[in-house]
Amino acid sequence: MASIIDMPKLSDTMTVGTVVKWLKNEGEEVSNGDVLAEVETDKATMELECFDDGTLLKIYVPAGSEAPIGGPLAAVGEPGEKAPDLGGG
C-alpha cells in the first residue's frame, strides 16, 4: 500500500510550505533518507526527506506550488502500484 508524504511542519509559525523543486521524479526509486524535494517555509528552505523505500508513484504538488501543513505532497509505493487518487490533487 502506498505511503502518502505530507507537508511537514518545519517551523512553529509555518502554516503552508512551497515546494521549491523536486529532486526526484515520478517513477524513480527512492530510499529512506533520500531527499525528495526542497520546501520553502516562512523562515528558510529545507530538505524534504523520504522515510520509505520504494518508487515515487505520484507528485501531487508541482514545484512552485504551496501546500498546507499535513497536505499530501507525494505518494511512495511499490513499482507499478497505482497512486491513491486524492481527488482534486
Residue, then its C-alpha position, 0 to 999 in steps of 0.5 A: m500500500a502506498s505511503i502518502i508524504d505530507m507537508p511537514k511542519l518545519s517551523d512553529t509559525m509555518t502554516v503552508g510550505t512551497v515546494v521549491k523543486w523536486l529532486k526526484n521524479e515520478g517513477e524513480e526509486v527512492s530510499n529512506g533518507d533520500v531527499l525528495a524535494e526542497v520546501e520553502t517555509d516562512k523562515a528558510t528552505m529545507e530538505l524534504e526527506c523520504f522515510d520509505d523505500g520504494t518508487l515515487l508513484k505520484i507528485y501531487v504538488p508541482a514545484g512552485s506550488e504551496a501546500p498546507i501543513g499535513g497536505p499530501l505532497a507525494a505518494v511512495g509505493e511499490p513499482g507499478e502500484k497505482a497512486p491513491d487518487l486524492g481527488g482534486g490533487 
